Amino acid sequence: MQLKKWHLALLALLAGSLLALSWPSRGFPGFLFVAWVPLFFMEQYFLDCKDKNSSWSLFGWAFLAFLIWNTLTTWWIWNSTKIGSIAAVLLNSFFMAVVFDLYHITRRKLWQGQQFGWLILFYWPAWEYLHLNWDFSWPWLSLGNGFASYIKWIQWYEYTGILGGTFWVLVSNLLIFILLKNIFTHTISPFRISILGIAIILWISVPLLISFHKYNTFTDQGPATGVVIVQPNLDPWNEQFEIPVEEVFRRSIDLAIPFLDSSVDFLVAPESLLQENIWQNHPWNAKSIQLLRYFVAQHPDLTVLMGASTFKMYEPGEKLSPTVRKFTDGSGYYDAYNTALVIDTGRELGYYHKSKLVPGPEKLPFPRLTRPIQEVVLNFGGTTGSLGISSERTVFTHRRTGARFNAAICYESVYGEFMTGFIRNGSQLIFVMTNDGWWGNTEGHRQHLTFSSLRAIETRRCIGRAANTGISCFINQKGDILQSIPYWTKGAIKDQLHLNDNLTFYVKYGDYIGRISALVTILFLFLVFCYNLMKRGKSKF
């Protein structure tokens, strides 16, 4: 197979475009089953011509394909941070290209490397698993997320999570590539080609049929509880952080009051709604807390969840956290949090602090390496550093009904295994609190919405989603989006959500596909490393 540079460029363009065209919320995920085929043809070319090309010759072309994909699907980050968007697109494309080239290098180095094309089935899920768990985490483009708008296709995610979707996609692409390669080269008989074609059809169609059956027969599990969601629609750029806290509070409560009756147990408002500095050491001094306390006294059966900015001041001699900041006057230390605040008629407030932080705006990656920089800034009175986090996946209990629930803040709803921690701790119901107004009316907020449907399927939990500027909605245990409030619209919705106690296979075992893939990947990378050592040793003699 002889390819010229313009052939390689077309293959990269085709792969990147197909991946982008498959992506939520308006893409068609059927393209995912063929989007990697051009990448496999490129890789095969450099494998066949390895004597004429270096191990990293593939990297540039793979980077181009992934750059197209990243740019077309996540360009909207530009609306919130120009530098951050460029960094996200370039770094993510770079990491993807490195992983794909490592797969290629492994095939080059292994004896009979032509037989090891299947290694991509482990290398890529291993990469996605790493990308869910390291300090540069940005799992927005995990392949399994591509089906988020087509939930009828993926009801089996309750067994595999999104990495099952990644594996499904990769196997399909690899089989189709093998089929096309054999057709082009006439290396196998028509009968075997027919068998391979049937295998491809079955591999794609059987999970679809299972999922359709599951969707049509599944009903929400558990007793119901009444929930009201408010969408205040405060512009985060020009309004939310400037108007008085009393007005912010009143706008949200006024939306909810017409819906409140004896059937309502929860009132949920978005992330970061209360921008008063609430000090957890003395929370009742805050005006917003006083207003909330008065409100719940009038509705004693109601539990209120609101996003807030909270702080903790450290007492002299108290152990400091890794995310601690110094007061500008040098008088002490404190932590800052993005908090889900839970309040009812009890004496104590409930706090959950966002724990999956956005790299850059909320978290400095690799704190052991960046800590010296933070110390210098702190010594000069700066406030750089990461937000504080909760040490565990906190689950709250409704005082009257005993319903157990958790709050997930914004970015956290993208992480499947992370969310299962709440469920294993007893949560029966998920509330997602977010502020997606930073991105404008782009695919960003719509993609973020659809990812909550994945969490509903994986955990079989109903979800109440409160978004400042939208889209707020209810999501049932099948992932259906119900009663959505349009983007950039003020409003409130009310529904009955079911409280499920059952644990899915995925909740019990998490991203086991990722862990298995990581072990296989480490093993083969170790083999390549040993091969290189042996080759260098022989060259000395």
C-alpha positions in Angstrom: 0.0 0.0 0.0 1.6 3.2 -1.2 0.3 6.5 0.2 1.5 10.0 -0.7 1.3 13.0 1.7 -1.9 14.2 0.2 -3.4 10.7 0.8 -2.3 10.9 4.4 -3.8 14.4 4.8 -7.1 13.3 3.3 -7.2 10.3 5.7 -6.5 12.5 8.7 -9.2 15.0 7.5 -11.7 12.2 7.0 -11.0 10.7 10.5 -11.2 14.0 12.3 -14.4 15.0 10.5 -16.2 11.7 11.0 -15.4 11.8 14.7 -16.7 15.4 14.9 -19.8 14.6 12.9 -20.6 11.8 15.4 -20.5 13.9 18.5 -23.4 15.1 20.7 -25.7 16.8 20.7 -26.4 17.1 17.0 -24.1 14.5 15.5 -24.9 10.9 14.5 -23.0 8.4 16.5 -23.2 5.8 13.7 -20.2 7.5 12.2 -18.1 6.3 15.2 -18.2 2.8 13.8 -16.1 3.8 10.8 -14.3 7.0 12.0 -11.2 5.2 13.1 -10.8 3.2 9.8 -8.8 6.0 8.1 -6.5 6.1 11.2 -5.9 2.4 10.9 -5.0 2.7 7.2 -2.5 5.4 8.1 -1.0 3.3 10.8 -0.8 0.3 8.5 1.0 2.3 5.9 3.7 3.4 8.3 4.0 -0.2 9.6 4.4 -1.6 6.1 7.0 1.1 5.4 8.8 1.1 8.7 12.2 0.8 7.1 11.7 4.1 5.3 10.0 6.0 8.3 10.9 6.6 11.9 8.8 5.3 14.8 7.3 8.8 15.2 6.5 9.5 11.5 2.8 8.7 12.2 2.6 11.2 15.0 2.1 14.3 12.9 -0.7 12.8 10.9 -2.5 11.4 13.9 -2.1 14.8 15.6 -3.8 16.5 12.6 -6.7 14.1 12.8 -7.2 14.5 16.5 -6.7 18.3 16.3 -9.6 18.5 13.8 -11.8 16.4 16.1 -10.9 18.4 19.2 -11.3 21.8 17.5 -14.7 21.0 15.9 -16.2 19.6 19.0 -14.8 21.7 21.9 -14.1 25.1 20.2 -16.8 26.6 22.5 -14.3 26.7 25.4 -13.0 29.8 23.7 -16.1 31.7 24.9 -15.0 31.3 28.5 -11.2 31.3 28.2 -9.2 31.9 25.1 -5.9 30.6 26.4 -7.5 27.7 28.1 -9.3 26.7 24.9 -6.1 26.7 22.9 -4.3 24.7 25.6 -7.2 22.2 25.9 -7.4 21.5 22.2 -3.6 21.3 21.6 -2.8 19.3 24.7 -5.6 16.8 24.2 -4.7 16.3 20.6 -1.1 15.9 21.5 -1.9 13.3 24.2 -4.2 11.3 21.8 -1.5 11.3 19.1 1.1 10.1 21.5 -1.1 7.2 22.6 -1.8 6.2 19.0 1.8 6.4 18.1 2.8 4.3 21.1 0.4 1.7 19.8 2.1 1.9 16.4 5.6 1.7 18.0 4.6 -1.4 19.9 3.5 -3.1 16.7 6.8 -2.1 15.0 8.9 -3.5 17.8 7.1 -6.8 18.5 7.9 -9.9 16.6 5.2 -10.4 14.0 3.8 -7.0 14.9 1.3 -7.3 12.0 -0.6 -9.7 14.2 -1.0 -7.2 17.1 -3.5 -4.8 15.6 -5.9 -5.7 18.4 -3.7 -3.9 20.9 -5.6 -0.7 20.2 -8.5 -2.3 22.0 -6.5 -1.9 25.2 -4.2 1.0 24.5 -7.1 3.5 23.9 -9.4 2.5 26.8 -6.2 2.6 29.0 -5.6 6.2 27.9 -9.3 7.2 28.5 -9.1 5.6 31.9 -5.9 7.6 32.7 -7.6 10.7 31.3 -10.4 10.3 33.8 -8.0 10.1 36.8 -4.9 12.3 36.4 -4.3 16.0 37.0 -4.7 17.0 33.3 -8.1 15.2 33.2 -10.3 16.2 30.2 -12.5 13.2 29.4 -15.0 15.1 27.3 -14.0 13.2 24.1 -14.0 9.7 25.5 -15.4 7.6 22.7 -18.2 6.2 24.8 -19.6 9.7 25.4 -20.4 9.9 21.7 -23.7 8.0 22.2 -25.0 10.4 24.9 -27.8 11.7 22.7 -28.8 8.2 21.6 -29.6 6.6 24.9 -31.7 3.8 23.4 -28.5 2.4 21.9 -26.6 2.1 25.2 -28.8 0.9 28.0 -26.1 -1.8 28.6 -23.9 1.0 30.0 -25.2 -0.1 33.4 -22.8 -3.0 33.0 -19.8 -1.4 31.4 -19.9 2.4 31.7 -18.7 4.6 28.9 -15.6 2.5 28.4 -17.8 -0.3 27.2 -18.9 2.1 24.4 -15.3 2.9 23.6 -14.5 -0.9 23.3 -17.6 -1.4 21.1 -16.5 1.4 18.7 -12.9 0.3 18.5 -13.7 -3.4 17.8 -16.2 -2.3 15.1 -13.6 0.0 13.4 -10.9 -2.7 13.6 -13.1 -5.3 12.0 -14.2 -3.0 9.2 -10.6 -2.0 8.6 -9.6 -5.7 8.3 -12.5 -6.3 6.0 -11.6 -3.4 3.7 -7.9 -4.2 3.7 -8.6 -7.7 2.6 -11.0 -6.6 -0.1 -8.4 -4.2 -1.5 -5.6 -6.7 -1.4 -7.5 -9.8 -2.3 -5.8 -11.8 0.5 -8.7 -13.9 1.6 -11.5 -15.7 -0.1 -14.9 -14.2 -0.7 -16.4 -16.7 1.7 -14.2 -15.5 4.6 -15.0 -11.9 3.6 -18.7 -12.8 3.9 -18.1 -14.3 7.4 -16.2 -11.2 8.5 -19.0 -9.0 7.2 -21.6 -11.0 9.1 -19.4 -10.8 12.3 -19.3 -7.0 11.9 -23.1 -6.8 11.5 -23.6 -8.9 14.6 -21.1 -7.1 16.7 -22.9 -3.8 16.0 -26.5 -4.9 16.0 -26.6 -7.4 18.9 -25.8 -4.7 21.6 -28.3 -2.4 19.9 -31.1 -5.0 20.0 -30.3 -5.8 23.7 -30.4 -2.1 24.5 -33.7 -1.5 22.6 -35.3 -4.4 24.6 -33.9 -3.0 27.9 -35.2 0.5 27.1 -38.7 -0.7 26.2 -39.1 -3.0 29.3 -37.3 -0.9 32.0 -39.3 1.2 34.4 -38.1 3.6 37.1 -37.4 1.8 40.4 -38.3 2.9 43.9 -40.7 5.2 45.7 -41.1 8.8 44.5 -40.2 12.1 46.0 -41.2 15.6 44.9 -38.6 17.9 43.5 -38.7 21.5 42.2 -35.8 22.9 40.1 -35.2 26.6 39.5 -33.3 28.2 36.6 -32.7 31.9 37.6 -30.9 32.7 34.3 -28.4 35.1 35.7 -25.7 36.2 33.2 -22.4 35.0 34.8 -20.4 37.6 32.8 -22.4 40.7 33.6 -24.9 40.1 36.3 -24.6 37.1 38.7 -21.6 38.3 40.6 -22.5 41.9 40.8 -26.1 42.2 42.1 -26.9 42.0 45.8 -27.2 38.5 47.4 -30.8 39.3 48.5 -31.9 39.9 44.9 -30.2 36.7 43.7 -32.0 34.8 46.5 -35.3 36.4 45.8 -35.2 35.8 42.1 -34.7 32.1 42.6 -37.3 31.7 45.5 -39.9 33.6 43.6 -39.6 31.1 40.7 -40.1 28.2 43.1 -43.0 29.4 45.3 -45.8 28.7 42.9 -44.7 25.1 42.7 -44.3 24.5 46.5 -46.9 22.3 48.2 -47.1 19.3 50.5 -45.8 17.0 47.8 -42.5 18.7 47.4 -39.5 17.5 49.4 -36.6 19.2 47.6 -35.9 22.6 46.1 -32.7 22.7 44.0 -30.9 25.7 42.6 -27.8 26.0 40.5 -24.0 26.0 41.1 -22.4 29.2 42.6 -25.8 30.9 43.0 -24.9 32.6 46.3 -21.8 34.7 45.8 -21.7 36.1 49.4 -18.5 34.9 51.2 -19.9 32.3 53.5 -17.5 31.3 56.2 -18.2 27.8 57.5 -16.7 28.7 60.9 -19.6 31.1 61.4 -22.1 30.5 58.6 -25.1 32.0 60.4 -23.5 35.5 60.1 -24.0 35.4 56.3 -27.1 37.3 55.0 -27.9 34.5 52.5 -27.9 31.8 55.2 -30.2 34.0 57.3 -32.6 34.3 54.4 -32.5 30.5 53.7 -33.0 29.7 57.4 -36.1 32.0 57.4 -37.4 30.4 54.2 -37.1 26.8 55.4 -38.8 27.7 58.7 -41.8 28.6 56.6 -41.5 25.2 54.7 -40.4 22.8 57.4 -40.7 19.7 55.2 -38.5 21.1 52.5 -34.8 20.5 51.9 -33.0 23.2 49.9 -29.9 22.7 47.8 -28.1 25.8 46.5 -24.7 26.4 45.0 -22.5 28.8 47.1 -18.9 30.0 47.5 -17.8 29.0 51.0 -14.6 29.4 52.9 -12.9 27.8 55.9 -10.6 29.7 58.2 -7.9 27.6 59.9 -7.3 28.1 63.6 -3.7 28.6 64.9 -2.0 25.2 65.0 -4.7 23.4 62.9 -3.3 21.1 60.2 -3.3 22.9 56.9 -4.7 21.3 53.7 -2.7 21.0 50.5 -5.0 23.6 48.9 -4.6 26.2 51.7 -4.3 29.9 50.9 -2.9 32.8 52.9 -4.8 35.9 53.8 -3.4 39.0 52.0 -2.5 40.6 55.3 -0.6 37.5 56.4 -2.9 37.0 59.4 -3.7 33.3 58.7 -4.8 30.7 56.3 -8.0 29.6 54.6 -9.5 27.3 52.0 -12.0 28.3 49.3 -14.7 26.0 48.0 -17.2 25.6 45.2 -20.0 24.2 47.5 -23.3 22.5 47.3 -25.1 23.9 50.4 -27.9 21.8 52.0 -30.2 23.4 54.5 -33.4 22.3 56.2 -34.8 23.0 59.7 -31.9 21.2 61.4 -29.3 23.0 63.4 -26.4 22.1 61.1 -25.8 23.0 57.5 -24.8 20.3 55.0 -21.7 21.0 52.8 -20.4 19.1 49.8 -17.4 20.7 48.1 -16.7 20.1 44.4 -14.0 17.5 44.2 -13.5 17.0 40.5 -11.9 20.3 39.6 -11.3 21.8 36.2 -7.6 21.8 35.5 -6.4 25.4 35.4 -9.3 27.6 36.6 -10.0 25.5 39.7 -7.0 23.3 40.1 -3.2 23.6 39.5 -2.1 20.2 38.0 0.5 18.2 39.8 0.6 20.2 43.1 3.9 18.7 44.3 5.6 20.2 41.3 3.7 23.5 41.3 3.7 24.0 45.1 6.9 26.0 45.1 5.3 28.5 42.7 2.3 28.7 44.9 4.4 29.3 48.0 6.1 32.3 46.3 2.8 33.8 45.3 1.3 33.2 48.7 4.2 34.9 50.4 3.5 38.0 48.3 -0.1 38.0 49.3 -1.5 36.2 46.3 -4.4 33.8 46.2 -3.3 31.3 43.5 -3.9 27.6 44.0 -6.6 25.0 43.9 -10.0 25.1 45.4 -10.5 22.8 48.4 -12.4 19.5 48.0 -14.4 17.1 50.0 -12.5 14.1 51.3 -15.4 11.7 50.5 -18.4 11.4 48.3 -20.9 12.9 50.8 -24.5 11.6 50.8 -27.3 13.6 52.6 -30.6 12.4 54.1 -33.9 14.2 53.9 -35.1 14.8 57.5 -38.7 13.8 57.0 -38.7 11.1 54.3 -35.3 9.6 54.8 -34.5 9.9 51.1 -30.7 9.7 50.5 -29.3 12.0 47.9 -26.1 13.6 46.6 -25.1 16.8 44.8 -22.7 16.7 41.8 -21.3 20.1 40.9 -20.8 20.9 37.2 -17.8 19.1 35.7 -18.2 16.1 38.1 -21.2 14.9 36.1 -18.8 13.9 33.3 -17.1 11.2 35.5 -18.8 7.8 35.7 -16.7 6.0 38.2 -16.5 9.1 40.4 -20.3 9.3 40.5 -20.6 5.7 41.5 -18.8 6.6 44.8 -22.0 8.5 45.9 -24.2 5.6 45.0 -22.1 3.1 46.9 -22.3 5.4 49.9 -26.1 5.0 49.7 -27.4 7.8 47.4 -30.8 7.0 45.9 -31.1 10.3 43.9 -28.6 12.6 42.1 -28.8 16.3 41.8 -26.5 18.0 39.3 -25.9 21.7 40.0 -24.1 23.6 37.2 -23.5 27.0 35.6 -23.0 26.5 31.9 -23.5 30.2 31.0 -19.8 30.8 30.5 -19.9 29.1 27.1 -22.8 30.9 25.5 -25.5 29.2 23.4 -23.1 26.6 21.9 -22.8 22.9 21.9 -20.9 23.1 25.2 -23.9 23.3 27.4 -25.9 20.8 25.3 -23.1 18.2 25.4 -22.8 18.7 29.1 -26.5 18.0 29.5 -26.4 14.8 27.5 -23.6 13.4 29.6 -25.9 13.4 32.6 -28.1 10.9 30.8 -25.0 8.5 30.8 -24.8 8.8 34.5 -28.5 8.0 34.9 -28.1 4.8 32.8 -24.8 3.7 34.5 -26.3 4.1 38.0 -30.0 3.7 37.3 -30.7 6.9 39.3 -33.0 9.7 38.5 -31.4 13.1 38.1 -32.6 16.6 38.9 -30.4 19.0 36.9 -30.3 22.7 38.0 -28.4 24.9 35.5 -28.1 28.7 36.0 -28.8 29.6 32.4 -29.9 26.2 31.3 -30.6 23.5 30.4 -32.4 22.5 33.6 -34.4 19.3 33.5 -35.3 16.0 35.1 -33.8 12.7 33.8 -35.3 9.3 34.5 -33.4 6.1 35.1 -33.3 5.3 31.4 -31.6 8.6 30.6 -34.6 10.3 29.1 -34.5 14.1 29.4 -37.8 15.4 30.8 -39.4 18.8 31.3 -36.3 20.7 30.1 -36.2 24.5 30.5 -34.8 26.1 27.3 -31.3 27.7 27.4 -31.2 31.4 28.5 -34.8 31.2 29.9 -35.9 31.9 33.5 -38.2 29.3 35.0 -39.0 26.4 37.3 -40.1 22.8 36.9 -41.7 20.2 39.3 -41.8 16.4 39.1 -41.7 13.2 41.1 -38.4 11.4 40.9 -37.9 7.8 42.0 -35.5 6.7 44.8 -33.6 3.6 43.7 -31.6 1.4 46.2 -30.3 -1.2 43.7 -26.7 -1.2 42.6 -25.9 -1.8 39.0 -22.9 -4.0 37.9 -21.1 -0.8 36.9 -21.7 0.8 40.3 -20.2 -2.2 42.0 -17.1 -2.6 39.8 -16.6 0.8 38.2 -14.2 1.2 35.2 -12.9 -2.4 35.3 -12.5 -2.2 31.5 -10.1 0.7 32.0 -8.1 -1.2 34.7 -7.8 -4.3 32.6 -6.7 -2.3 29.6 -4.1 -0.4 31.7 -2.6 -3.7 32.9 -2.3 -5.0 29.3 -0.9 -1.7 28.0 1.7 -1.6 30.8 2.7 -5.2 30.0 3.2 -4.5 26.3 5.0 -1.2 26.8 7.3 -3.0 29.2 8.0 -5.6 26.5 8.9 -2.9 24.1 11.2 -1.3 26.7 13.0 -4.6 27.3 13.3 -5.1 23.5 15.0 -1.8 23.1 17.4 -2.5 26.0 18.3 -5.9 24.5 18.8 -4.2 21.1 21.1 -1.6 22.6 23.0 -4.3 24.4 23.6 -6.3 21.3 24.8 -3.2 19.4 27.6 -2.8 21.9 29.2 -6.1 21.0 
